[in-house]
Amino acid sequence: MKREFTAVIKQDEGWWIGWVEEIPGVNSQGKTKAELLKNLKSAIKEAVEFNRAEARAAAQSDYEEALIHA
């Protein structure tokens, strides 16, 4: 499932910096806007993978997964 996220980005002192609105703590920087967007995409993937592993570890065993369309 492909998802869309919104990045708040700006240029500051020669760097592009950005934050992903929908995922707290996901932010990055890059020397170009394209590099920033690539870095944010990578940061989103890492955050989702980390959250998935954390949720599964918290559930321990005998759990099921359900898709939620919001």
PyMOL commands that set and color helices and strands:
alter all, ss='L'
color gray80, all
select helices_A, chain A and resi 33-59
alter helices_A, ss='H'
color red, helices_A
select strands_A, chain A and resi 7-12+15-20+27-30
alter strands_A, ss='S'
color yellow, strands_A
deselect
rebuild
show_as cartoon
